[in-house]
Each structure stands twice: as C-alpha cells, then as structure tokens.
C-alpha cells in the first residue's frame, strides 16, 4: 500500500510517457462519503515481457491524500493487473472538481511509461467520468444486475405472502356435521392449584357445528424466590492510541516542507538526533534548507508492535540546485507513549 499527500507548493514536473505498450485506465469515482472517493486502476501490458511497475501521483491536488493498494504491481506479458486508489480530503473542500494525474513507472526508473488524469469531487453521490489512457469500467451491466436482484427479492416476498395466506386458511376451520345431536367439546386448561377435569362435555342443539379449538398454551409458573440483580462492573476507559507510524512519517516530511524544524527535530528520537546529527540542530537545519521540496511518493508499513514499527518509504528530493533524486528508505520508529507520537529512531537501509 502506498500513501501520498498533495501539497500546493509541489515543484515536480513529470516527463511525458515513452512506452506505448503500457496503458493505464481509471474507473469513474465511487464516493464513500463527503470526503472520500474510490477508483479502480487497470494497467495493460501489451509487450512480450513481464513488467514491474509502480504507481504514484505526480500532480496532486492540494490537501488531498492518495492511497494506492497495492502501489507496486508485477504485470505478466500481454495481460492486465488492477489496483485501487482511495482519495481522502483532510478538510472540507469546495464542491467542485479537483483534477490530479496518476503515472506508472518501471522499477528503478523515474520516467513515467503511462499516465492518466482523473478528478475528485467532494460530496459526489454518483460515479463521475474520468479521463484516462484506457477504458473506464462499464456502468450499464452494474445497473442491469442491480435491477435483476431487486426483481428476485420482490418475487420472493410475493411467494412468502402467498404461502402465509394459504396456511391461514387451515387455522380455526369449522366443520359442519349432519348428526342431529352432536356434542361440543370445550377444552379448558388447568391453571394455578385447581384440580379437576380438564374437559366438559355439553350436549349441543341439533345441526350445530363441531368446533375444534386450538391446543391450550402452557403457562410457566414464576418462582416466589426473588433473583438478585447481577452487577457487572463497567470496563475501564481505554487510553487514546498512538497515530499510525506511516502517517507520522508523512506528517514529518510535510513539516519539513513548511520549514517547521522545531516540530521535525522533536519527531526524532534522542538516539537518532545523536547518531545522525551529532545533536547539532544548526547542521540539521542547514541540510534541509538545501532541499527545495521533499515528496513522499509512497509508504508501506512493514511491521508494527506495541512500541516498535518498521516503515518503508519512497522519497523524492528536489534540491535547490535543480537535482531531483529518488530514494527508497526503511525507517525504524518507536512509540513515545507520553506524547502519543511515533518518533524516527533509525534508518535501517
């Protein structure tokens, strides 16, 4: 899974795709709620070799988070593969289209081989068109299937009602007899502590119908001994949890781009402040001032325990001198329970 949050100050301009054998398609938006939309991404490989590809957003809309699942795919020759994209708004956005661009890169390359554009509309209640290099998922078969499902449900309800009407005709049936002196048998249930016959036979007038009553219900006598109430203590309130490690890493680099170095320095463990920066805040600040923009292309949570987690991230550094460098880094993070925060403790590789 890869997660990327858009920033209005992004300065990265992607190159044009160069491989016609790889095509990318995006389905229309399906809204989960007023701030989230889901898309299905289809990648077609028309070449004769297996391709290992990565997905990322290279023209993100401001204040939106993009999560790919998965973010890396292995596509066999002359076949297709699919992934899902969830777009989430961190704040209430204006009800209008927010366009973005999705690109596909080969593993180890920074040049896109396919690209597609789409848009996110906050609060949308129906699927919307997406402009893509490929074909969108068909909507008509889905509507036909939904109509057939509703028809089957309605047929089942009608059959159930008809069966209930048929059964009700057998309850309380009155049968007339031609016996001139029939007897009417009335069944009286015995309740309480009374003793005696449970039935009385009374002669009935001639031509009277014979009525067969329903069986008497069995009453359950309640005990005179009161049952003491059971007092179950309420469970203690749970302590607030620590935010997700990958979300903490994304927030760390977002503060780097804002030049909020006091917050980012506090996001490092004392061990990492000493090992990587020799506890020199000025040197730490001077390094990041040489980077114009750092972009989190994607993240993957490799492991997580109660106090230790491992996160792998693809980072794109855009330096002030014009260089753009992509790096894949694995971070060891520890939980600071007192501040409910994950701290960067070590760069594993």
C-alpha positions in Angstrom: 0.0 0.0 0.0 1.3 3.5 -0.9 0.1 6.8 0.6 0.9 10.3 -0.7 -0.5 13.6 0.4 -0.8 16.5 -2.0 1.0 19.8 -1.3 0.2 23.1 -3.0 3.9 24.0 -3.3 4.9 20.9 -5.3 7.6 21.8 -7.9 8.0 18.4 -9.6 7.0 18.3 -13.3 6.9 14.7 -14.7 8.2 13.7 -18.1 5.9 12.6 -20.9 5.3 8.8 -21.1 7.5 7.0 -23.6 6.2 3.4 -23.8 3.0 2.8 -25.9 2.9 -0.9 -24.8 1.8 0.1 -21.2 -1.7 1.7 -20.9 -3.4 3.0 -17.8 -7.2 3.2 -17.2 -9.1 4.7 -14.2 -12.7 3.9 -13.4 -15.3 6.7 -12.5 -15.3 8.0 -8.9 -17.3 6.0 -6.4 -17.9 8.1 -3.3 -17.6 6.5 0.2 -18.7 9.7 2.0 -18.5 13.5 1.5 -14.7 13.5 1.9 -13.6 10.2 0.2 -13.7 8.7 -3.3 -12.5 5.3 -4.6 -11.2 4.4 -8.0 -10.2 1.2 -9.8 -7.0 1.4 -11.8 -6.3 -1.0 -14.7 -2.8 -1.5 -16.2 -2.4 -3.3 -19.5 0.9 -4.7 -20.7 0.9 -5.4 -24.4 4.7 -6.2 -24.5 6.2 -9.6 -24.6 8.0 -9.3 -21.3 7.0 -9.1 -17.6 6.9 -5.6 -16.2 7.4 -4.5 -12.6 5.6 -1.2 -12.2 5.0 1.5 -9.6 2.0 3.9 -9.2 2.2 7.4 -7.9 0.5 10.8 -8.1 2.7 13.4 -9.8 0.2 16.3 -10.0 -1.7 16.1 -6.7 -4.5 18.4 -5.7 -3.9 20.5 -2.5 -4.9 19.0 0.9 -5.8 15.5 -0.5 -4.3 12.2 0.5 -3.9 9.4 -2.2 -3.5 5.8 -1.1 -2.7 3.0 -3.6 -3.4 -0.6 -2.8 -1.0 -2.0 -3.9 1.4 0.6 -5.1 3.7 -1.8 -6.9 2.5 -4.4 -9.4 4.0 -7.2 -11.4 2.2 -7.5 -14.8 2.7 -10.5 -17.0 3.3 -10.2 -20.7 0.1 -9.4 -22.7 -2.1 -9.2 -19.6 -3.7 -6.8 -17.2 -3.4 -6.0 -13.5 -5.6 -3.9 -11.2 -5.1 -1.7 -8.1 -7.3 0.5 -6.0 -6.9 4.2 -5.2 -8.6 5.9 -2.3 -8.6 9.8 -2.3 -9.4 11.4 1.1 -9.8 15.1 1.9 -8.3 16.3 5.2 -10.7 19.3 5.3 -14.0 20.4 3.8 -13.3 21.3 0.2 -15.3 23.4 -2.2 -17.8 21.2 -4.1 -16.0 21.3 -7.4 -13.7 19.0 -9.5 -10.1 18.7 -8.2 -8.1 17.2 -11.0 -5.0 15.0 -10.5 -2.6 12.9 -12.6 -1.5 9.3 -12.0 1.7 8.0 -13.6 3.2 4.5 -13.9 7.0 4.0 -13.6 9.2 1.0 -14.2 11.0 -0.2 -11.1 14.2 1.7 -10.7 13.3 4.5 -13.2 12.0 8.0 -12.7 10.5 8.4 -16.2 6.7 7.6 -16.5 5.7 5.0 -19.1 1.9 5.7 -18.9 -0.3 8.4 -17.4 -4.0 9.0 -16.8 -5.9 12.0 -15.5 -9.0 12.0 -13.2 -10.8 14.3 -10.8 -12.1 14.1 -7.3 -15.4 15.8 -6.5 -16.1 16.2 -2.7 -19.6 15.2 -1.7 -20.3 13.4 -5.0 -23.1 10.8 -4.7 -22.8 9.2 -8.1 -19.9 7.8 -10.2 -18.3 10.5 -12.3 -16.4 10.2 -15.6 -12.6 10.1 -15.5 -10.4 11.0 -18.5 -7.8 8.2 -18.8 -5.5 6.5 -21.2 -7.6 3.3 -21.4 -11.2 2.4 -20.8 -13.4 3.1 -17.8 -15.4 0.4 -16.1 -18.9 -0.1 -17.7 -21.8 1.1 -15.6 -24.7 -0.3 -17.6 -24.1 -4.0 -16.6 -24.0 -3.0 -13.0 -27.3 -1.3 -13.2 -28.8 -4.3 -15.0 -27.5 -6.7 -12.3 -29.0 -4.5 -9.6 -32.4 -4.5 -11.3 -32.4 -8.3 -11.6 -31.5 -8.6 -7.9 -34.4 -6.3 -6.9 -36.8 -8.3 -9.1 -35.7 -11.6 -7.5 -36.2 -10.1 -4.0 -39.7 -8.9 -4.9 -40.7 -12.3 -6.3 -39.5 -14.0 -3.1 -41.6 -11.6 -0.9 -44.7 -12.3 -3.0 -44.3 -16.1 -2.7 -43.9 -15.8 1.0 -47.1 -13.7 1.4 -49.0 -16.3 -0.8 -47.8 -19.1 1.5 -48.9 -17.3 4.6 -52.4 -16.7 3.1 -52.7 -20.4 2.2 -51.6 -21.6 5.7 -54.0 -19.2 7.4 -57.0 -21.0 5.8 -56.2 -24.1 7.8 -56.4 -22.4 11.2 -59.7 -22.4 13.1 -61.5 -24.4 10.5 -65.2 -25.1 11.3 -66.6 -28.4 10.0 -70.4 -28.8 10.0 -71.8 -32.3 10.7 -75.3 -33.7 9.9 -75.5 -35.6 13.3 -78.8 -34.4 14.9 -77.3 -34.4 18.4 -73.6 -33.7 18.1 -71.5 -32.8 21.2 -69.4 -29.7 21.5 -66.1 -30.5 23.2 -64.5 -27.5 25.0 -61.0 -27.9 26.4 -60.4 -25.8 29.5 -56.7 -25.5 30.6 -55.9 -26.1 34.3 -54.2 -23.1 35.9 -52.9 -22.3 39.4 -53.6 -25.1 42.0 -57.1 -26.1 41.0 -57.8 -29.8 40.5 -60.4 -31.5 38.4 -61.3 -32.5 34.9 -59.7 -30.7 32.1 -62.7 -31.1 29.7 -66.5 -30.8 30.0 -69.0 -32.4 27.5 -72.2 -30.5 27.0 -75.0 -31.6 24.6 -75.5 -29.2 21.7 -78.5 -28.3 19.7 -79.3 -30.2 16.6 -77.4 -29.3 13.4 -74.8 -27.4 15.5 -71.3 -27.3 14.0 -68.4 -29.0 15.7 -65.6 -26.6 16.7 -62.1 -27.9 17.3 -60.3 -25.4 19.4 -56.5 -24.8 19.2 -54.3 -26.5 21.9 -54.1 -24.7 25.2 -51.0 -22.8 25.8 -48.7 -24.0 28.7 -48.2 -21.3 31.3 -44.8 -21.1 33.1 -45.2 -20.5 36.9 -42.7 -18.0 38.2 -40.8 -18.7 41.4 -41.6 -16.8 44.5 -37.9 -16.5 45.3 -36.5 -13.2 44.0 -33.5 -13.3 41.8 -30.8 -10.9 43.0 -29.6 -8.5 40.3 -26.2 -9.1 38.8 -23.9 -6.0 38.9 -21.3 -6.2 36.2 -18.6 -3.5 36.6 -18.1 -1.4 33.5 -14.7 -1.8 31.8 -12.2 0.9 32.5 -11.9 3.6 29.8 -9.3 2.9 27.1 -6.3 5.2 26.8 -6.1 7.1 23.5 -3.9 5.3 20.9 -0.8 6.4 19.1 -1.2 7.6 15.5 -0.2 5.2 12.7 3.6 5.1 12.0 3.3 5.7 8.3 1.0 8.7 8.9 3.6 10.1 11.4 6.3 9.8 8.7 4.2 11.6 6.1 3.5 14.4 8.6 7.2 14.7 9.4 8.1 15.5 5.8 5.1 17.8 5.5 6.5 19.8 8.3 10.0 19.7 6.6 8.4 21.4 3.6 6.8 24.0 5.9 10.3 24.7 7.4 8.8 23.8 10.9 12.2 22.5 12.0 11.3 22.7 15.7 8.5 20.2 15.2 10.5 17.9 13.0 13.5 17.9 15.4 11.1 16.8 18.1 9.9 14.0 15.8 13.4 12.3 16.1 14.3 10.1 19.0 17.3 11.2 21.2 19.3 8.3 19.8 18.8 9.4 16.2 19.4 13.1 17.0 22.8 12.0 18.3 23.7 9.3 15.7 22.7 11.1 12.5 23.0 14.7 13.5 25.5 14.7 16.4 22.8 16.7 18.4 23.6 19.6 16.1 20.3 21.4 15.3 22.0 24.0 13.2 23.6 21.4 10.9 20.3 19.6 10.7 18.5 22.8 9.7 21.2 23.8 7.1 20.8 20.4 5.3 17.1 20.8 4.9 17.4 24.4 3.8 19.3 23.0 0.8 16.3 20.9 -0.2 13.5 22.9 -2.0 10.9 20.1 -1.7 10.8 16.5 -0.4 7.9 14.4 -1.7 6.6 11.2 -0.1 5.9 9.1 -3.2 4.5 6.1 -1.3 4.9 4.3 2.1 4.5 0.7 3.2 4.1 -0.4 6.8 6.3 -3.5 7.0 5.8 -4.4 10.7 4.2 -2.8 13.9 4.3 -3.8 17.5 3.3 -2.0 20.7 6.3 0.2 20.7 8.4 -0.5 17.5 7.4 -0.3 13.9 9.2 -0.5 10.5 8.1 1.7 7.5 9.5 1.7 4.0 9.1 4.9 2.0 9.9 6.2 -1.5 11.2 9.8 -1.2 11.8 12.3 -4.0 14.3 15.1 -3.1 14.2 18.3 -5.2 17.4 20.2 -4.3 17.9 24.0 -4.7 20.5 23.4 -7.5 17.9 21.6 -9.7 18.8 18.0 -8.9 15.9 15.5 -8.4 16.8 12.3 -6.5 14.6 9.3 -5.7 15.5 7.2 -2.7 13.8 4.1 -1.0 14.5 4.2 2.7 13.4 1.9 5.5 12.8 3.6 8.9 12.8 2.1 12.4 10.2 4.0 14.5 9.5 3.9 18.2 6.3 5.0 20.1 6.5 7.8 22.6 3.5 7.0 24.8 3.8 10.2 26.8 3.2 12.3 23.7 1.1 9.7 21.8 3.6 10.0 18.8 5.8 7.9 16.7 9.5 9.0 16.5 12.1 8.2 13.8 14.7 6.2 15.7 17.0 4.7 12.9 17.4 4.5 9.2 17.7 0.7 8.6 18.8 0.9 4.9 
